Amino acid sequence: MAMPPVPSWVDEFKSFILRGNVLDLAIGVIIGAAFGGIVTSLVKDIINPIIGLFLGGADFSNVFISLNGKRYETLELAKAAGAATVNVGLFINAIIQFLIMAFVIFWVVKTISRLQRPKPGEAPSPPPPAEVLLTEIRDLLKK
């Protein structure tokens, strides 16, 4: 009995790439990166100025600690002077961006889940034939 030819790694790779999950993941990453840019702009250009207004004009991007002991007006001036800094404000911006992104993703998933639920009175779709067969085999084995 002859064994079937072993597929080359190129064939295996092509099979892997063309699977639906990999393509869905790639599309999700691309859309996520674009969405990240929108959230970054939302935080930097809209939310931070509003928060800064309530905090007396504070700009989070310029909240930093200079490690050389000198005082700089802005983070840009500190970086231009070559000073090492701990960028607390940029970290706060990153946390705000993360929270907004998590909040939006929560609502997107919640909405999609609601749309995919069967409507009241609508019969659920039947299980796939393989699942029906496995259920029958299980029931026969129990007897």
N, C-alpha and C positions, 0 to 999 in steps of 0.2 A: 504494500500500500504506500503510495507516494505521498509525501507531506506537501501541503500547499506552500507556495513560495512565501518567504518571510518578507513583509513589506519593508522597504528601505526607510531610513529615518526621515527622508524627505516626504514620503507618503504619509508617515505617521504624523509629521508636523503639519502637513496640509490638512489631514483629517482633524487634528486638534484645533487648528485655526478656524476651520469652517464650521465647527460646532456652534450652535446657537448661543450657548452661554458665553463663550469667549467674545463673540461679536457684540452681544448685549453689554458685556463688561466694558469693552473698548468704547462703545458709544456712550455709556454712562460716565466713563472717565473724561471723555472729551466734553460732554455737556456739563459735567461737574466742574471742570476747570473754567469753562466760560461763565458758569453761574457763580463761581468763586470770585471772579473779577467784578461781577455786579454787586455781590455782597460786600466786597472790599470797598467799592465806591460808596455804597450805601452807608457803611460805617464811617468811613473817612470824611465824606463830603456832606452827609446829612445828619447822622446821629451824633457824632463827636462834637460838631459845632453847637448843637442843641444842648447837649450835656455840658459843654464848656460854658454856654450862656448861663445855665443854672448854677455853675460852680464859679462864677465871677470871671469868665473869660479864659478859663484854663484850657490849654490845648494839650491833649494827652500825648501827642507825638513829640512834644518838647519837655516831657517829664522824664528826666534822666539824672543819673548820678555820675559825675565825673570822677574817675579813680585817681587822677593826678592831683586832686585837691584844689584845682583852679575853678573859677566860676565862669560859665559860658552862658550867653543869653539863649542860644538855640542849640539843638542837637547838631545841626549842620555846621555851626561854627566850631563846636567841639571836635567833630570829625575832621574838619578842615585843618584844625590845629594838631591833629594826630593823637588826640586824647582818647584813652580807653574809657568807655562808658558802659554803665548798666542802664539799659533802655526800658525802664519801668513802663512808660507810656505806650511804647510800641507793643509791649506784652499785654497791657490792658486792651489795646485795640484788637489784638489777636484773640483774646478771650471774648470780647464783644462780637467779633466776626463769627467765632465758633458757635456762640449761643444763638445768634440769628440764623446761621446755617442749620443748626440742629432743630430750631423751632420751625423753620420753613419745611425741612425734610419731614418732620413729624406730621405737619398738616398735609403735605403731598401724599405721604403713605396712608394717612387716615382717610383722605378723600378717595384715593384709588381703591382702598379696601372697601369703602362704602359702595362704590360703583360696581365692584365685582361681586358683592353679596347678592344672592337670589332675592327677587322681589317676593313679598308676602303672597302666598297662594301659588307661586311658581314652583313647579316640581324641580328638585335638584337633578343635575345630569346623572345618568346612570354610570356606575363604576366601569372602568375599562374591562374588556373581556378577560385579560390575564388575572385581574383581581378577583373576578367572579369565579374563575377556575380555581384559583388558590383557596378561596373561601370554601368551595365545594370539597376540595381535597382535605382541608382542615376538618370540615364537618364529618367526612367519611372516616378520617383517622380517629376522631373522638368516639365513633361507634365501635 
